[in-house]
Amino acid sequence: MRDVDGVAREAGRERLIGRSAFALAGVLHRLGRTDEARELYLQSLGRADRRRSGFDLARVHDALAELDTAEGHLVEAEEHRTAARTLRRRNGLV
């Protein structure tokens, strides 16, 4: 993933690598590799934040809420859900 990251940055493809990290995180989550999934979701969140993409930020917060719920971290899950709702409302996506 790091090699792809460098190539994507050089090519100005920040969005592509963020969305690829998000997709891979989903696969890892379904395979039960939650620590790795969380790491990639957080990378994707950082990329979406740098690009100021409300849509991608909300999507990643939703995924993190799902991950936290599955792991029993209900307070954190609700924080992610609230962040996703706020972003959608702010960006007219609701």
DSSP file with accessible surface (Angstrom, degrees, kcal/mol):
  #  RESIDUE AA STRUCTURE BP1 BP2  ACC     N-H-->O    O-->H-N    N-H-->O    O-->H-N    TCO  KAPPA ALPHA  PHI   PSI    X-CA   Y-CA   Z-CA
    1    1 A M     >        0   0   84      0, 0.0     4,-2.4     0, 0.0     5,-0.1   0.000 360.0 360.0 360.0 -35.0    0.0    0.0    0.0
    2    2 A R  H  >  +     0   0  205      2,-0.2     4,-2.2     1,-0.2     5,-0.2   0.889 360.0  50.6 -65.0 -38.4    2.9    2.4    0.7
    3    3 A D  H  > S+     0   0  140      2,-0.2     4,-2.1     1,-0.2    -1,-0.2   0.933 112.0  47.6 -63.5 -43.1    4.3    2.0   -2.8
    4    4 A V  H  > S+     0   0   81      1,-0.2     4,-2.8     2,-0.2     5,-0.2   0.903 108.8  56.0 -62.8 -39.7    0.8    2.8   -4.3
    5    5 A D  H  X S+     0   0   26     -4,-2.4     4,-2.4     1,-0.2    -2,-0.2   0.935 107.8  47.0 -59.3 -47.3    0.5    5.7   -1.9
    6    6 A G  H  X S+     0   0   28     -4,-2.2     4,-2.4     1,-0.2    -1,-0.2   0.926 113.7  47.3 -62.7 -44.1    3.7    7.3   -3.2
    7    7 A V  H  X S+     0   0   95     -4,-2.1     4,-2.0     1,-0.2    -1,-0.2   0.921 112.0  50.7 -63.2 -43.5    2.8    6.8   -6.8
    8    8 A A  H  <>S+     0   0    7     -4,-2.8     5,-3.9     1,-0.2     4,-0.3   0.912 111.0  48.5 -63.4 -41.2   -0.7    8.2   -6.2
    9    9 A R  H ><5S+     0   0  139     -4,-2.4     3,-1.4     3,-0.2    -1,-0.2   0.931 110.7  50.2 -64.3 -44.8    0.7   11.3   -4.5
   10   10 A E  H 3<5S+     0   0  172     -4,-2.4    -1,-0.2     1,-0.3    -2,-0.2   0.864 113.1  46.9 -61.1 -35.3    3.2   11.9   -7.3
   11   11 A A  T 3<5S-     0   0   68     -4,-2.0    -1,-0.3    -5,-0.2    -2,-0.2   0.431 116.6-114.6 -86.6   1.0    0.4   11.6   -9.8
   12   12 A G  T < 5S+     0   0   64     -3,-1.4     3,-0.3    -4,-0.3    -3,-0.2   0.845  73.5 136.2  70.0  33.3   -1.9   13.9   -7.8
   13   13 A R     >< +     0   0  134     -5,-3.9     4,-2.1     1,-0.2     5,-0.2  -0.251   8.3 139.9-109.4  46.0   -4.3   11.1   -7.2
   14   14 A E  H  > S+     0   0   38      1,-0.2     4,-2.2     2,-0.2     5,-0.2   0.890  73.6  51.9 -56.5 -42.0   -5.0   11.7   -3.5
   15   15 A R  H  > S+     0   0  136     -3,-0.3     4,-2.5     1,-0.2     5,-0.2   0.923 107.6  52.3 -63.1 -43.5   -8.7   10.9   -3.9
   16   16 A L  H  > S+     0   0   88      1,-0.2     4,-2.2     2,-0.2    -2,-0.2   0.929 111.6  45.0 -59.8 -46.7   -8.0    7.6   -5.7
   17   17 A I  H  X S+     0   0    2     -4,-2.1     4,-2.6     2,-0.2    -1,-0.2   0.895 112.2  52.4 -69.7 -35.3   -5.6    6.3   -2.9
   18   18 A G  H  X S+     0   0    1     -4,-2.2     4,-2.0    -5,-0.2    -1,-0.2   0.930 112.8  44.0 -63.5 -42.9   -8.0    7.4   -0.2
   19   19 A R  H  X S+     0   0   73     -4,-2.5     4,-2.3     2,-0.2    -1,-0.2   0.846 112.1  53.1 -73.0 -31.8  -10.9    5.6   -1.8
   20   20 A S  H  X S+     0   0   50     -4,-2.2     4,-2.6    -5,-0.2     5,-0.2   0.917 109.1  49.5 -66.5 -41.8   -8.7    2.5   -2.4
   21   21 A A  H  X S+     0   0    0     -4,-2.6     4,-2.5     1,-0.2    -2,-0.2   0.912 110.4  51.6 -61.7 -40.9   -7.7    2.5    1.3
   22   22 A F  H  X S+     0   0   34     -4,-2.0     4,-1.9     2,-0.2    -2,-0.2   0.933 111.0  46.9 -61.2 -46.4  -11.4    2.7    2.2
   23   23 A A  H  X S+     0   0   59     -4,-2.3     4,-1.7     1,-0.2    -2,-0.2   0.925 113.1  48.1 -63.3 -44.7  -12.3   -0.2    0.0
   24   24 A L  H  X S+     0   0   71     -4,-2.6     4,-2.7     1,-0.2    -1,-0.2   0.901 107.9  56.0 -64.4 -38.1   -9.4   -2.4    1.3
   25   25 A A  H  X S+     0   0    0     -4,-2.5     4,-2.7     1,-0.2    -1,-0.2   0.902 104.7  53.5 -60.3 -40.1  -10.4   -1.5    4.8
   26   26 A G  H  X S+     0   0    7     -4,-1.9     4,-2.2     2,-0.2    -1,-0.2   0.908 109.2  48.0 -61.8 -41.1  -13.9   -2.8    4.1
   27   27 A V  H  X S+     0   0   63     -4,-1.7     4,-1.6     2,-0.2    -2,-0.2   0.941 112.4  48.5 -64.0 -46.7  -12.5   -6.1    2.9
   28   28 A L  H  <>S+     0   0   15     -4,-2.7     5,-2.6     1,-0.2     4,-0.3   0.899 109.5  53.2 -61.7 -39.3  -10.3   -6.4    6.0
   29   29 A H  H ><5S+     0   0   28     -4,-2.7     3,-1.7     1,-0.2    -1,-0.2   0.941 108.3  49.4 -61.1 -46.3  -13.2   -5.6    8.3
   30   30 A R  H 3<5S+     0   0  190     -4,-2.2    -1,-0.2     1,-0.3    -2,-0.2   0.803 108.7  54.1 -64.2 -26.9  -15.3   -8.4    6.7
   31   31 A L  T 3<5S-     0   0  115     -4,-1.6    -1,-0.3    -5,-0.2    -2,-0.2   0.444 119.9-111.0 -84.3  -1.6  -12.3  -10.8    7.2
   32   32 A G  T < 5S+     0   0   54     -3,-1.7     2,-1.4    -4,-0.3     3,-0.2   0.584  79.7 130.1  84.4  10.3  -12.2   -9.9   10.9
   33   33 A R     >< +     0   0  116     -5,-2.6     4,-2.2     1,-0.2     5,-0.1  -0.516  25.0 160.0 -95.0  68.4   -8.9   -8.0   10.6
   34   34 A T  H  >  +     0   0   34     -2,-1.4     4,-2.9     1,-0.2    -1,-0.2   0.807  62.9  56.6 -69.2 -33.5  -10.2   -5.1   12.4
   35   35 A D  H  > S+     0   0  129     -3,-0.2     4,-2.0     2,-0.2    -1,-0.2   0.936 112.5  42.6 -63.7 -44.3   -7.0   -3.5   13.6
   36   36 A E  H  > S+     0   0   80      2,-0.2     4,-2.1     1,-0.2    -2,-0.2   0.895 114.0  52.3 -68.0 -38.2   -5.7   -3.3   10.0
   37   37 A A  H  X S+     0   0    0     -4,-2.2     4,-2.8     1,-0.2     5,-0.2   0.939 108.7  50.1 -62.2 -45.8   -9.2   -2.1    8.8
   38   38 A R  H  X S+     0   0   53     -4,-2.9     4,-2.8     1,-0.2     5,-0.2   0.917 108.2  53.1 -60.3 -43.3   -9.2    0.7   11.4
   39   39 A E  H  X S+     0   0  107     -4,-2.0     4,-2.0     1,-0.2    -1,-0.2   0.931 112.6  43.8 -58.8 -45.0   -5.7    1.9   10.3
   40   40 A L  H  X S+     0   0   15     -4,-2.1     4,-2.6     2,-0.2    -1,-0.2   0.884 111.6  53.2 -70.7 -36.9   -6.8    2.1    6.7
   41   41 A Y  H  X S+     0   0   11     -4,-2.8     4,-2.6     2,-0.2    -2,-0.2   0.929 109.9  49.1 -61.4 -41.8  -10.1    3.8    7.6
   42   42 A L  H  X S+     0   0   87     -4,-2.8     4,-2.3     2,-0.2    -2,-0.2   0.887 110.3  50.4 -66.9 -36.4   -8.2    6.4    9.6
   43   43 A Q  H  X S+     0   0   70     -4,-2.0     4,-2.2    -5,-0.2    -1,-0.2   0.931 111.7  48.5 -63.0 -43.3   -5.8    7.0    6.7
   44   44 A S  H  X S+     0   0    5     -4,-2.6     4,-2.6     1,-0.2    -2,-0.2   0.895 109.3  53.0 -63.7 -39.3   -8.8    7.4    4.4
   45   45 A L  H  X S+     0   0   31     -4,-2.6     4,-2.4     1,-0.2    -1,-0.2   0.928 108.7  49.9 -61.7 -44.3  -10.3    9.8    6.9
   46   46 A G  H  X S+     0   0   25     -4,-2.3     4,-2.4     2,-0.2    -2,-0.2   0.907 111.5  48.2 -62.2 -41.0   -7.2   11.9    6.9
   47   47 A R  H  X S+     0   0    9     -4,-2.2     4,-1.9     2,-0.2    -1,-0.2   0.920 111.5  49.5 -66.0 -43.3   -7.1   12.0    3.1
   48   48 A A  H  X>S+     0   0    0     -4,-2.6     5,-2.5     1,-0.2     4,-0.6   0.900 111.0  51.0 -63.4 -37.9  -10.7   13.0    2.9
   49   49 A D  H ><5S+     0   0  104     -4,-2.4     3,-0.9     1,-0.2    -2,-0.2   0.925 108.4  50.7 -65.8 -43.7  -10.1   15.7    5.5
   50   50 A R  H 3<5S+     0   0  150     -4,-2.4    -1,-0.2     1,-0.3    -2,-0.2   0.862 115.1  43.5 -61.4 -35.6   -7.1   17.1    3.6
   51   51 A R  H 3<5S-     0   0   72     -4,-1.9    -1,-0.3    -5,-0.2    -2,-0.2   0.514 107.9-129.4 -85.4  -7.3   -9.3   17.2    0.4
   52   52 A R  T <<5 +     0   0  218     -3,-0.9     2,-1.0    -4,-0.6    -3,-0.2   0.888  46.9 164.2  58.3  42.2  -12.2   18.7    2.4
   53   53 A S     >< -     0   0   23     -5,-2.5     4,-2.7     1,-0.2    -1,-0.2  -0.787  20.8-174.7 -94.2  98.8  -14.5   16.0    1.0
   54   54 A G  H  > S+     0   0   10     -2,-1.0     4,-2.5     1,-0.2     5,-0.2   0.873  84.0  55.0 -59.6 -38.2  -17.6   16.0    3.2
   55   55 A F  H  > S+     0   0  105      2,-0.2     4,-2.2     1,-0.2    -1,-0.2   0.959 112.6  40.6 -61.0 -51.2  -19.0   13.1    1.3
   56   56 A D  H  > S+     0   0    2      2,-0.2     4,-2.5     1,-0.2     5,-0.2   0.892 113.3  54.7 -67.9 -37.9  -16.0   10.9    1.9
   57   57 A L  H  X S+     0   0   18     -4,-2.7     4,-2.6     1,-0.2    -1,-0.2   0.945 110.4  46.0 -59.1 -46.8  -15.6   12.1    5.5
   58   58 A A  H  X S+     0   0    0     -4,-2.5     4,-2.5     1,-0.2    -2,-0.2   0.918 111.6  52.4 -62.8 -41.9  -19.2   11.1    6.3
   59   59 A R  H  X S+     0   0   68     -4,-2.2     4,-1.9    -5,-0.2    -1,-0.2   0.908 111.4  45.8 -61.8 -42.0  -18.7    7.7    4.5
   60   60 A V  H  X S+     0   0    0     -4,-2.5     4,-2.8     2,-0.2     5,-0.2   0.914 110.4  53.1 -70.3 -40.1  -15.6    6.9    6.5
   61   61 A H  H  X S+     0   0   30     -4,-2.6     4,-2.4    -5,-0.2    -2,-0.2   0.912 108.6  51.5 -60.1 -39.8  -17.2    8.0    9.8
   62   62 A D  H  X S+     0   0   59     -4,-2.5     4,-2.2     2,-0.2    -1,-0.2   0.920 110.5  48.1 -60.7 -43.7  -20.1    5.6    9.0
   63   63 A A  H  X S+     0   0    9     -4,-1.9     4,-2.4     1,-0.2    -2,-0.2   0.909 111.5  49.3 -65.2 -41.0  -17.6    2.8    8.4
   64   64 A L  H  X S+     0   0    0     -4,-2.8     4,-3.0     2,-0.2    -1,-0.2   0.882 108.9  53.7 -66.2 -35.1  -15.8    3.5   11.7
   65   65 A A  H  X S+     0   0    3     -4,-2.4     4,-2.6    -5,-0.2    -2,-0.2   0.920 109.4  48.3 -62.9 -42.4  -19.1    3.6   13.5
   66   66 A E  H  X S+     0   0  125     -4,-2.2     4,-2.4     2,-0.2    -2,-0.2   0.923 112.8  47.9 -63.3 -43.8  -19.9    0.1   12.1
   67   67 A L  H  X S+     0   0    0     -4,-2.4     4,-1.6     2,-0.2    -2,-0.2   0.937 113.1  47.7 -62.6 -46.8  -16.5   -1.2   13.1
   68   68 A D  H  <>S+     0   0    5     -4,-3.0     5,-2.9     1,-0.2     4,-0.3   0.895 110.7  52.0 -63.5 -39.5  -16.8    0.3   16.7
   69   69 A T  H ><5S+     0   0   55     -4,-2.6     3,-1.5     1,-0.2    -1,-0.2   0.939 108.2  51.2 -61.2 -45.6  -20.3   -1.1   17.1
   70   70 A A  H 3<5S+     0   0   77     -4,-2.4    -1,-0.2     1,-0.3    -2,-0.2   0.817 112.2  47.2 -61.9 -29.9  -19.1   -4.6   16.1
   71   71 A E  T 3<5S-     0   0   61     -4,-1.6    -1,-0.3    -5,-0.2    -2,-0.2   0.391 119.1-109.8 -92.6   1.5  -16.3   -4.3   18.6
   72   72 A G  T < 5S+     0   0   52     -3,-1.5     2,-1.5    -4,-0.3    -3,-0.2   0.608  76.1 134.3  82.6  12.9  -18.6   -3.1   21.4
   73   73 A H     >< +     0   0   79     -5,-2.9     4,-2.2     1,-0.2    -1,-0.2  -0.594  22.5 163.2 -93.1  74.6  -17.2    0.5   21.5
   74   74 A L  H  >  +     0   0  110     -2,-1.5     4,-2.2     1,-0.2    -1,-0.2   0.837  66.6  52.7 -70.8 -34.6  -20.7    2.0   21.5
   75   75 A V  H  > S+     0   0   99     -3,-0.2     4,-2.0     2,-0.2    -1,-0.2   0.949 113.0  44.9 -65.3 -47.0  -19.7    5.5   22.7
   76   76 A E  H  > S+     0   0   82      1,-0.2     4,-2.2     2,-0.2    -2,-0.2   0.899 111.0  54.9 -62.9 -39.9  -17.1    5.9   19.9
   77   77 A A  H  X S+     0   0    0     -4,-2.2     4,-2.4     1,-0.2    -1,-0.2   0.926 108.0  48.5 -60.3 -43.9  -19.5    4.5   17.4
   78   78 A E  H  X S+     0   0   83     -4,-2.2     4,-2.7     1,-0.2    -1,-0.2   0.881 107.8  55.3 -66.2 -34.5  -22.1    7.1   18.3
   79   79 A E  H  X S+     0   0  119     -4,-2.0     4,-2.3     1,-0.2    -1,-0.2   0.915 109.8  46.5 -62.9 -41.4  -19.4    9.8   18.0
   80   80 A H  H  X S+     0   0   33     -4,-2.2     4,-2.5     2,-0.2    -2,-0.2   0.906 111.8  50.7 -67.5 -40.4  -18.7    8.7   14.5
   81   81 A R  H  X S+     0   0   80     -4,-2.4     4,-2.5     2,-0.2    -2,-0.2   0.916 110.9  49.0 -62.6 -42.5  -22.4    8.5   13.6
   82   82 A T  H  X S+     0   0   61     -4,-2.7     4,-2.6     2,-0.2    -2,-0.2   0.917 110.7  50.1 -63.1 -43.6  -22.9   12.1   14.9
   83   83 A A  H  X S+     0   0   27     -4,-2.3     4,-2.5     1,-0.2    -2,-0.2   0.923 111.0  49.7 -61.2 -42.3  -19.9   13.3   12.9
   84   84 A A  H  X S+     0   0    0     -4,-2.5     4,-2.4     2,-0.2    -2,-0.2   0.931 111.9  47.6 -63.5 -44.7  -21.3   11.7    9.8
   85   85 A R  H  X S+     0   0  102     -4,-2.5     4,-2.6     1,-0.2     5,-0.2   0.922 111.8  50.5 -62.5 -43.1  -24.8   13.2   10.3
   86   86 A T  H  X S+     0   0   48     -4,-2.6     4,-2.8     1,-0.2    -1,-0.2   0.920 111.0  48.5 -61.6 -44.7  -23.3   16.7   11.0
   87   87 A L  H  X S+     0   0   16     -4,-2.5     4,-2.0     2,-0.2     6,-0.2   0.915 112.2  48.5 -62.5 -44.0  -21.2   16.5    7.8
   88   88 A R  H  <>S+     0   0   65     -4,-2.4     5,-3.3     2,-0.2     6,-0.6   0.918 113.6  46.8 -63.6 -43.1  -24.1   15.4    5.7
   89   89 A R  H ><5S+     0   0  154     -4,-2.6     3,-1.3     3,-0.2    -2,-0.2   0.939 112.3  50.1 -63.3 -46.3  -26.3   18.2    7.1
   90   90 A R  H 3<5S+     0   0  176     -4,-2.8    -1,-0.2     1,-0.3    -2,-0.2   0.840 115.7  42.7 -61.8 -34.4  -23.6   20.8    6.6
   91   91 A N  T 3<5S-     0   0   79     -4,-2.0    -1,-0.3    -5,-0.2    -2,-0.2   0.285 114.0-112.5 -98.4   8.9  -23.0   19.8    3.0
   92   92 A G  T < 5S+     0   0   64     -3,-1.3    -3,-0.2    -4,-0.3    -4,-0.1   0.790  78.1 129.5  68.6  28.2  -26.7   19.4    2.1
   93   93 A L      <       0   0   83     -5,-3.3    -4,-0.2    -6,-0.2    -5,-0.1   0.345 360.0 360.0 -96.7   5.7  -26.4   15.6    1.7
   94   94 A V              0   0  137     -6,-0.6    -9,-0.0    -5,-0.1     0, 0.0  -0.808 360.0 360.0-104.6 360.0  -29.4   14.8    3.9
